[in-house]
Each structure stands twice: as C-alpha cells, then as structure tokens.
Amino acid sequence: MTNLQNVAGGCHCGQVRFDVKMDLTQPMIACNCSICGKTGGMLGFVPASQFNLHAGRERLTDYQFGKKNIHHLFCSTCGVRPFGQGKGPDGQEMYAINVRCLDNVDVSTLKVVPFDGKSL
C-alpha cells in the first residue's frame, strides 16, 4: 500500500519549481557516491509520470560523470540540485528527487537508509 501525496519543491532561488507525487513514508536514500557525498542529497525515486516541472527548465544545467547514466541537474543560478533524471533498472524513465528541496517537508521525520554508491 502506498501513501502517495502531491508535494511541491524547487531550488533555493525559486527559479526551478516542480511538483511530484511521492510516498514519503517509504525509505529515502542517503548515498555516499562522489557527488551525493559532497552535496548532501537525500533521494526518493519516482517514475516520470509522477513528476511535473513547472518552471526553470532553461535554468537547469546537466552534469554527468562516470558511466553518464544519470543526469545530475542543478540550477545554474543558485547551484542547488533539486532532482536528477535517469532510467531505473527496468529501463523506465525515473526521477531522483532531493527530498531536502521539497516544500514543508521535515526531513528529520523521514526514514533514511544508507546506500553505498561508492562501490558502484
């Protein structure tokens, strides 16, 4: 059973705005890979059908590294990474939402599990 809810979010300067349908009762990922470890992202994953970018597409800069499977998107004005985009293990388009960028969500109340991205 999922508890999907509509949540709005965005970057620090407000140029990038989106909404997403997420189940915030599910565990979020705290990854230790080279980029997440340095930027402090806390991620929840959703299919593309549950994500809607409202503003700021032109402000997003795409950073890729390694195998270049994930689009690490950040606001070119404030530098915040509100979400990333890529394909899930099943090949479907997915979004990795930085739950720290969601409006009115207290991340201290979320379940968080570590993920060893360094080993990939």
Buried (B, 14 or more C-beta within 10 A) or exposed (E): EEEEEEBBBBBEBEBBBBBBBBEBEEEBBBBEBEBBEEBEBBBBBBEEEBBEBEEBEEBBEEEEEEEEEBBBBBBBBBEBBBBBBBEBEEEEEBBBBBBBBBEEBEBEEBEBEEBEBEEE
